[in-house]
């Protein structure tokens, strides 16, 4: 069993209040005790893979409406997992803290260097997973954060719809918008910044919708809804050269 | 616990706290290939990008090693399915059936070495915290709500731009430095996020296909990630269609890449004309898979062959294995492969008449959405050669059934049509050859009958029968008699149906020319995958006249007949691949 951090305990007590102060720094966590059942087990991750969702993609304005913690360009500073006692009594599950550094503000309420507390992490056995988003330490990501809630102990959170990652070559996408070619970072910043602070109804007047092409749009279905045709010959007879 | 493993997929170093780096396993480890595949979704993209990609690039993604022993064991929260699905009344047994059905499609279409096992029911899975926190076993449940309260509003349901999550799968991986195996998958549907439906008839544009969502999520549970232009495309497939029920294309390549190709034993049962069947276990195993085999009589020599067929992995080859009849434990199976045929979505099915053997299979295309064409091959039973051509205006992803009608001297093929138009999707289409050669075919004839899986046709000396799984939430095997008009090259399908109250997981099979001119039916029983077998003309149908308990025929099989001397006696045979 590994170690517990007093800072983590402090954060548990600070849930729901003094958000900015409470969630700024987990890197100064101090080792204070060793506990049973893996409580406080701590793991440092370089990369996490998110849960898989089946969903209808939302437009950018709908994303703003649902994820209200501010938008900006951030660098992933660290990803650390801690075993914590969950809402269910005496059950321990890992939670993961993603430390972020703000590089640009895309909305007026983009927090400076927030820490996001998300589901999932590493068990003492090494079993890893349960994350809602995919991230890599050091990467620059466009984020539309989920606002702090008491239920999340006053921490920000992340939803995959609000994470715009670079798929390579300055092609950013949240796998819902800009999925074809991605958006350059500059373009993404311009688009998000121009809408993030607008009221929903104003934003919707110039919304950004998904570019995902439904398979239906490409389906070559010559027979769809046509009346039954009389039988016709479609093929020329091939040469029958088969030998028995 | 010192991390030792470091390979291309997973790298971990040090003692805990672990520092792990997981690299997503793509079908091709090319930088930016994902973006290329996205670009390649357009016709222009295909031309522009294809030159940049190796010929064997597949589009799928996973990061895990398979479950221990390739076995996915799961438990179902049955009560959550019966109470929490908005707009859909489903019983516990129906819910269990459709979960099993969707899971079965992954193995049936790919032949991947996946073993599934159902545990007892659970009460987990109807709350998001139960899904997002790792539990002690895999489960599938339905939350009586939505991911976000906004999803549950009528305004959001009606707004095509409103973000809506239908289902989510949380997964955990065994310590990457140890095995890297997928260790846990917890599937939760948001029951109030949509109006759910299964019945494929009159599927409203406002309804979401439960079976399609299950197939997608169970793909995640098996380890695949989202990927565009496949069933694993997580963020498309809106409401009102059943297009995403069955894995296709690179879904199949992905699950094969993760689990490996299964090798299966072909089971053969031969009726001995003394009231019973004798089973023969074929020697060795078969690298290709699904369904079973058929009996073909060489038109000239009269020699009979048992033939088993399948497409190659990802390539354009078709493979056939044959052995002279009768099959014994000492039978020698000969391989015959044909390249350059463009591949197949499903194994060919074949039938012989007095002059030739005709094989039919659904043409494989680069993207499923371009699905068009059924291939027809002409050969002898010995498969010395295979001339083939394509019927371009037909589209299916499942096996195409073919029969020879000795009365009209016509070949008949039947398939379940794949279409974006829900008003015609899943309808059984029939084509009749315009001559006895099978080279010329009439236009597709829409029977207006819907089938949840591929249909099967067969003719005896006295009757032809179309058999299929009903399109409803209870897909019992149905069959209808039909006659062939050799002047118009059309069929007249009887309105009278006979059904068997036994939900089938696999396409049923039919074969003709049995004693008494009955067409024989075979299907895979829902509960225990028994092979069940039935003369079609039995009235009333007594579906358990012949069956083999625990015969592990989840993927179905084929029934065939052969005339042992004297030729007036036609003996039924059952073929299926153990699973």
Interface residues (C-beta under 8 A of the other chain):
Chain A: X2 X41 X42 X43 X44 X45 X46 X47 X48 X49 X51 X52 X53 X54 X55 X56 X57 X58 X59 X61 X62 X63 X65 X66 X80 X86 X87 X88 X91 X93 X119 X120 X122 X123 X124 X125 X126 X127 X128 X129 X130 X132 X161 X167 X168 X169 X171 X175 X176 X179 X180 X181 X182 X207 X209 X210 X212 X213 X214 X215 X216 X218 X219 X220 X221 X222 X223 X224 X225 X228 X229 X230 X231 X232 X233 X234 X235 X237 X238 X239 X240 X241 X242 X243 X244
Chain B: X1 X16 X17 X18 X19 X20 X21 X22 X24 X31 X32 X34 X35 X38 X39 X41 X63 X129 X132 X133 X134 X148 X150 X159 X160 X161 X162 X163 X164 X165 X166 X167 X168 X169 X170 X171 X172 X173 X174 X175 X176 X177 X178 X183 X184 X213 X216 X217 X220 X225 X226 X228 X229 X233 X234 X235 X236 X237 X238 X241 X243 X298 X299 X300 X301 X356 X367 X368 X369 X370 X371 X372 X378 X379 X380 X384 X385 X387 X389 X390 X391 X392 X393 X394 X395 X417 X419 X420 X421 X423 X424 X432 X434 X437 X439 X440 X441 X442 X443 X444 X445 X446 X488 X489 X490
